[in-house]
Amino acid sequence: MPELIYAHGAGKGSFSFTKDGTYALTCGSDKRLCLYNVKKITSGDDEPAATMDFPGPLSAMAYSAAIDQVFVCCDDRFVTGVPIVDGETPSFGESSVALRLAATPGAVAASPSGAHCAASGDEGDISIVNLNDKSSISKLRGQKPSCTHLEYDPEGEFLASASSTGSVRIWQLPSNKELHKVELKGNLGDNERWQVGWHPSGDYLAVPGASTVKVLERGSWKTAYCIGEANEHAPEIALVAWSPNGLYLASVDLDSKITVWDATTQSLVRTVPVEDGIQALAWSPAGNRLGFFTTDGEIGICDNIVPGHMNPPASAVAKTPKGVAAKPAATTEPKQQEAAKAAPSVAAPQSSSKRVFAEEDDDDDDDEEEEGNAKGGGSDHKPAHRRRRVVRRRRVRFERLGKDQREVHEPKHGPCAGCAQR
């Protein structure tokens, strides 16, 4: 278990890394916003590099890397923006009110460009303010009874919201239209916090619930695949977060266990047990780290969370998980259409057994090509080791067939050449 440091009092709070992953931002019930050096956290140093006091407890926070500013929700109903000032030791700049809600805010999100800030809380309705014109505020109505999490997709076209009753809604922007709703079955736990996660490419939304994570496809909002074990006795999953390159998904269940999954194979990579309940989870944008915030106001950093023999979790360019087709966004620009058509695509995710037969189908194409070259006198003949490999693949396929299938496979005049060699 990673070493924890005491940062805030017990109660609601939040955690995020800064844009280069050098510092971590936290807020909590002790009315403080803090900036910590990540390396000092891992060595057990609990002295923050910078702090800012507020008139009331802070329940949620969102960091915008685009403008290097953090937005915090205070119990006085204000959402406040605080810039981070660069220096030998970073500090907080002068704060300004971004939004005031009718009730206590409990969720906040910054758009990818940093031009908008969305917030909601006990009243359920979501308010979105244009930070360049704070008099321009739009409303998204229907997220009842209260909103516990907000997250923009990487393109800023959609906003996902989660309620305290376990429902997740997807809103289209700027029309503010509700496109899809997912009802989650499970126990919210003491922290009453669900954390959904957009894939860095924007093509998928991971939604926690029960003992598995549903990964919804952008646009159709259908389940593309699931991650986790479908076990009715397993604890419910409450939080999810994609790695910066989208190759891994981290999840937290209500037993306070952190699990890292390989999104390519949907297989388990690592588990980390934590004694206290976890209410916030975030990957570092650089390095191989995963940070979290507990219900007791403690923060922890999991260093080298992904084993060294595997691909690192952070990179400059977000990637769609292998085995999942990345669909180019519709556009009216001809050049963009041509670029989208030219972009490489990957096959849809499949179970391990289906992947084997998909590869075998490719081999069949090779078989047909090889036979066609032999019969048609083509000049592009395969070498001998290639022909031996084809026969061996046929033999493996035949060995996988059941008894009934073998009888169908074997013609009346006897087995084929590949089967006879078996």
C-alpha positions in Angstrom: 0.0 0.0 0.0 1.4 3.5 -0.9 2.3 5.8 1.9 -0.4 8.3 2.8 0.0 11.9 4.0 -2.6 13.9 5.9 -3.7 16.8 3.8 -7.2 17.8 4.9 -9.9 17.0 7.5 -12.2 14.0 7.0 -15.0 14.7 4.6 -15.4 15.6 1.0 -12.5 16.7 -1.1 -10.7 16.3 -4.4 -7.3 15.6 -6.1 -5.7 16.5 -9.4 -2.2 16.7 -10.9 -1.0 19.9 -12.6 -0.3 19.9 -16.4 3.3 18.5 -16.1 2.6 16.2 -13.2 5.2 17.8 -10.9 2.6 19.1 -8.4 -0.7 17.8 -7.1 -3.7 20.0 -6.2 -6.0 19.1 -3.3 -8.9 20.6 -1.5 -11.0 19.5 1.5 -13.3 20.1 4.4 -10.6 22.2 6.3 -11.4 25.1 3.9 -8.0 24.9 2.2 -6.8 24.6 -1.3 -3.3 23.1 -1.4 -0.4 22.6 -3.9 2.0 19.7 -3.1 5.3 18.7 -4.7 4.6 15.1 -5.8 8.1 13.9 -5.0 7.8 15.1 -1.5 4.5 13.3 -1.1 6.1 10.0 -2.1 8.8 10.6 0.6 6.2 11.3 3.3 6.6 15.1 3.4 3.2 16.6 4.2 4.2 20.3 3.9 2.4 22.0 1.0 4.2 24.3 -1.4 1.3 26.7 -1.4 -2.1 27.1 0.3 -5.2 29.3 0.0 -7.9 29.6 2.6 -11.7 29.9 1.8 -14.7 30.9 3.9 -16.2 27.4 3.9 -15.4 23.7 3.2 -14.3 22.8 -0.3 -16.1 19.8 -1.7 -14.9 19.5 -5.3 -12.3 20.8 -7.7 -11.5 20.9 -11.4 -8.1 21.8 -13.0 -7.7 23.3 -16.5 -4.3 22.6 -18.0 -5.2 24.9 -20.9 -5.2 28.0 -18.7 -3.4 26.6 -15.7 -6.2 27.4 -13.4 -8.1 25.4 -10.8 -11.9 25.9 -10.0 -13.1 25.0 -6.5 -16.6 24.5 -5.1 -17.2 26.1 -1.7 -20.0 25.6 0.7 -20.8 29.3 0.4 -22.4 28.5 -3.0 -19.5 30.1 -5.0 -17.3 28.4 -7.6 -14.0 30.2 -7.6 -11.2 30.2 -10.1 -7.6 30.3 -8.8 -4.7 30.7 -11.3 -1.3 28.9 -10.6 1.6 31.3 -10.9 4.8 29.8 -12.2 8.0 30.3 -10.3 10.8 28.4 -8.6 8.1 27.3 -6.3 4.6 27.7 -7.9 2.0 29.7 -5.9 -1.7 30.7 -6.2 -2.6 33.9 -7.9 -5.5 36.2 -7.2 -8.8 34.3 -7.1 -12.0 35.4 -8.9 -15.6 34.2 -8.7 -16.6 32.1 -11.7 -20.1 31.2 -10.8 -22.7 31.3 -8.0 -25.2 28.6 -7.6 -28.6 28.5 -5.9 -27.4 25.6 -3.6 -24.2 24.2 -2.4 -22.0 23.1 -5.3 -20.7 19.5 -5.3 -19.3 19.0 -8.8 -17.3 21.2 -11.2 -15.6 20.7 -14.6 -13.6 22.9 -16.9 -13.9 22.6 -20.7 -10.9 21.4 -22.6 -10.2 24.9 -24.0 -10.6 26.5 -20.6 -13.3 28.8 -22.0 -16.2 27.4 -20.0 -16.8 26.1 -16.5 -19.7 23.8 -15.5 -20.9 23.3 -12.0 -23.8 21.7 -10.1 -24.8 20.5 -6.7 -27.7 19.9 -4.4 -30.3 21.5 -6.7 -29.4 19.1 -9.6 -29.4 21.6 -12.4 -26.1 22.2 -14.2 -24.9 25.8 -14.8 -22.3 26.5 -17.5 -20.6 29.9 -17.6 -18.6 31.5 -20.3 -15.4 32.6 -18.6 -14.8 35.3 -21.1 -18.3 36.7 -20.4 -19.5 35.7 -17.0 -22.9 37.1 -17.6 -23.4 34.3 -20.2 -24.8 31.4 -18.2 -26.7 28.4 -19.7 -28.6 25.7 -17.8 -28.9 22.0 -18.2 -32.0 20.8 -16.3 -33.0 17.3 -15.2 -30.0 16.0 -13.3 -31.9 15.2 -10.1 -31.7 15.0 -7.1 -28.1 16.2 -6.9 -25.0 16.1 -9.1 -21.8 14.5 -7.8 -19.5 14.5 -10.9 -19.1 16.4 -14.1 -16.7 15.8 -17.0 -16.3 17.3 -20.5 -15.3 15.0 -23.3 -11.8 15.9 -24.8 -13.4 17.7 -27.8 -15.8 19.8 -25.7 -18.8 18.5 -27.6 -20.4 16.5 -24.7 -20.7 16.8 -21.0 -21.2 13.7 -18.7 -22.9 14.2 -15.4 -23.5 11.7 -12.5 -26.1 12.0 -9.8 -26.2 10.8 -6.2 -28.8 8.1 -7.2 -26.4 6.5 -9.7 -27.7 7.8 -13.0 -25.3 9.2 -15.7 -26.5 11.6 -18.3 -24.7 12.7 -21.5 -25.4 16.2 -22.7 -24.7 17.7 -26.1 -23.2 21.2 -26.2 -24.0 24.0 -26.9 -27.6 22.8 -27.5 -27.7 21.6 -23.9 -29.8 18.6 -25.1 -29.8 15.3 -23.1 -28.7 12.6 -25.5 -28.5 9.5 -23.3 -29.0 8.2 -19.8 -27.5 5.2 -17.9 -29.0 4.0 -14.7 -26.4 2.3 -12.5 -27.3 -0.3 -10.0 -25.3 -0.4 -6.8 -24.5 1.3 -3.5 -23.0 4.8 -3.6 -21.1 4.2 -0.4 -20.3 6.8 2.2 -18.6 9.2 -0.1 -21.6 9.4 -2.5 -19.3 9.9 -5.4 -19.4 8.3 -8.9 -16.6 9.2 -11.2 -17.1 8.5 -14.9 -14.2 8.9 -17.4 -13.8 9.9 -21.0 -11.2 8.1 -23.0 -8.4 10.6 -24.1 -9.4 10.2 -27.7 -13.0 11.1 -26.8 -14.3 8.0 -28.6 -15.5 6.2 -25.4 -17.0 6.9 -22.0 -16.2 4.5 -19.1 -19.2 4.2 -16.7 -18.7 2.4 -13.3 -21.3 0.2 -11.8 -22.0 -3.2 -10.2 -18.7 -5.3 -10.6 -17.8 -4.2 -14.1 -17.1 -1.0 -16.0 -19.2 -0.4 -19.1 -17.4 1.4 -22.0 -19.9 3.3 -24.1 -19.1 4.2 -27.7 -19.3 7.8 -28.6 -22.4 8.8 -30.7 -24.3 5.5 -30.5 -23.8 5.3 -26.7 -24.0 1.6 -26.9 -21.8 -0.7 -24.8 -18.7 -1.3 -26.8 -17.2 -3.7 -24.2 -17.0 -4.3 -20.5 -13.9 -4.3 -18.2 -13.9 -6.3 -15.0 -15.4 -9.6 -13.7 -19.2 -10.0 -13.7 -19.5 -11.3 -10.2 -22.7 -10.5 -8.2 -20.8 -10.8 -5.0 -18.0 -8.4 -6.0 -18.0 -4.9 -4.5 -19.5 -2.2 -6.7 -17.1 0.0 -8.7 -17.5 3.7 -8.0 -14.6 5.6 -9.7 -12.8 5.2 -13.0 -10.0 7.1 -14.7 -8.2 6.5 -18.0 -4.5 6.8 -18.3 -3.2 9.8 -20.4 -2.6 7.6 -23.4 -5.8 5.6 -23.0 -4.0 2.2 -22.8 -5.1 1.6 -19.1 -8.2 2.1 -17.0 -8.0 2.5 -13.2 -11.0 1.7 -11.1 -11.9 1.9 -7.4 -14.5 -0.3 -5.7 -16.3 0.3 -2.5 -13.8 -2.0 -0.7 -11.2 0.8 -1.4 -9.3 -1.4 -3.8 -7.6 0.3 -6.8 -7.4 -1.9 -9.9 -5.6 -1.1 -13.1 -6.8 -2.8 -16.2 -5.2 -3.2 -19.7 -7.8 -1.6 -22.0 -6.3 -3.5 -25.0 -7.0 -7.0 -23.6 -9.4 -6.0 -20.8 -7.1 -8.0 -18.5 -6.0 -7.2 -14.9 -2.6 -5.4 -14.5 -2.4 -4.7 -10.8 -4.4 -4.2 -7.6 -3.6 -1.8 -4.7 -5.6 -2.1 -1.5 -6.2 1.1 0.5 -7.5 1.1 4.1 -9.7 4.3 3.8 -12.5 5.0 1.3 -11.3 6.7 -1.9 -13.3 9.6 -3.3 -11.0 10.9 -6.1 -8.7 9.2 -8.5 -6.3 10.7 -11.1 -3.4 9.7 -13.4 -0.3 11.8 -13.7 0.1 13.4 -17.1 3.8 12.4 -17.0 5.6 9.4 -15.6 4.0 6.3 -14.2 1.9 7.5 -11.3 -1.6 7.3 -10.0 -2.9 9.6 -7.2 -6.0 9.4 -5.0 -7.8 11.2 -2.2 -9.4 9.4 0.7 -12.5 10.1 2.8 -10.2 10.8 5.8 -8.6 13.7 3.9 -5.4 11.8 3.1 -3.6 11.7 -0.3 -1.5 8.9 -1.8 0.7 8.4 -4.8 1.1 5.0 -6.4 4.5 5.1 -8.1 5.3 2.7 -11.0 1.7 1.6 -11.0 2.2 -0.1 -14.4 4.9 -2.8 -14.5 8.1 -1.9 -16.3 7.7 -4.5 -19.0 4.5 -3.0 -20.2 3.8 0.2 -22.2 4.0 3.3 -20.0 0.7 5.0 -19.1 1.6 8.5 -20.2 2.5 9.9 -23.6 2.0 13.1 -25.5 -0.7 11.7 -27.9 -3.8 10.0 -26.7 -4.5 6.6 -28.3 -7.6 4.6 -28.8 -7.3 1.1 -27.2 -6.1 -1.5 -29.6 -9.1 -3.5 -30.9 -11.4 -0.5 -30.8 -12.3 1.3 -33.9 -11.7 5.0 -33.8 -14.3 6.8 -35.8 -13.4 10.2 -37.3 -15.7 13.1 -36.4 -18.1 14.2 -39.1 -17.0 17.4 -40.9 -18.0 19.4 -43.9 -14.4 20.3 -44.8 -13.2 18.2 -47.8 -9.6 18.2 -46.6 -10.6 17.0 -43.1 -12.8 14.2 -44.7 -9.9 13.0 -46.8 -7.6 13.0 -43.7 -10.2 11.1 -41.8 -10.5 8.5 -44.5 -6.7 8.1 -44.7 -6.4 7.5 -40.9 -5.7 3.9 -40.0 -8.5 2.1 -38.2 -8.5 -1.0 -35.9 -11.0 -3.8 -35.5 -13.7 -3.8 -32.8 -12.8 -5.3 -29.4 -13.4 -9.0 -29.1 -12.9 -11.7 -26.5 -9.7 -13.7 -26.6 -11.4 -16.7 -28.2 -12.9 -14.6 -30.9 -9.6 -12.8 -31.6 -8.0 -16.2 -32.3 -10.5 -17.0 -35.0 -10.3 -13.5 -36.4 -6.6 -14.1 -36.9 -7.3 -17.5 -38.5 -9.6 -15.8 -41.0 -6.7 -13.7 -42.1 -4.7 -16.9 -42.5 -7.4 -18.3 -44.7 -7.0 -15.3 -47.0 -3.3 -16.1 -47.2 -4.3 -19.7 -48.0 -6.5 -18.6 -50.8 -3.9 -16.2 -52.2 -1.3 -18.9 -52.1 -3.5 -21.4 -53.9 -4.5 -18.8 -56.4 -0.8 -18.1 -57.2 -0.1 -21.8 -57.6 -3.1 -22.4 -59.9 -2.9 -19.2 -61.8 0.8 -19.2 -62.3 1.4 -16.1 -60.3 4.9 -15.0 -59.9 4.5 -14.0 -56.2 5.0 -17.5 -54.8 5.3 -18.1 -51.0 8.6 -19.6 -49.7 8.6 -23.1 -48.3 8.6 -22.1 -44.7 5.5 -20.0 -45.4 3.7 -23.1 -46.9 4.6 -25.2 -43.9 3.2 -22.5 -41.6 -0.1 -22.6 -43.5 -0.4 -26.3 -43.2 0.4 -26.1 -39.5 -2.3 -23.5 -39.0 -4.9 -25.7 -40.8 -3.9 -28.5 -38.5 -4.3 -26.4 -35.4 -7.8 -25.3 -36.6 -8.8 -28.8 -37.2 -7.6 -29.9 -33.7 -9.9 -27.2 -32.2 -13.0 -28.6 -34.0 -15.4 -30.8 -32.0 -16.3 -34.3 -33.0 -19.5 -33.3 -34.9 -17.7 -30.5 -36.6 -14.9 -32.8 -37.7 -17.4 -35.1 -39.4 -18.7 -32.2 -41.3 -15.2 -31.0 -42.1 -14.0 -34.3 -43.5 -15.5 -34.9 -47.0 -16.9 -38.3 -47.9 -13.8 -39.2 -50.0 -11.6 -38.8 -46.9 -9.8 -36.0 -45.0 -8.1 -33.1 -46.6 -4.3 -33.1 -47.0 -3.8 -31.0 -43.9 -6.0 -33.3 -41.8 -4.3 -36.4 -43.2 -0.9 -35.2 -42.0 -2.4 -35.0 -38.5 
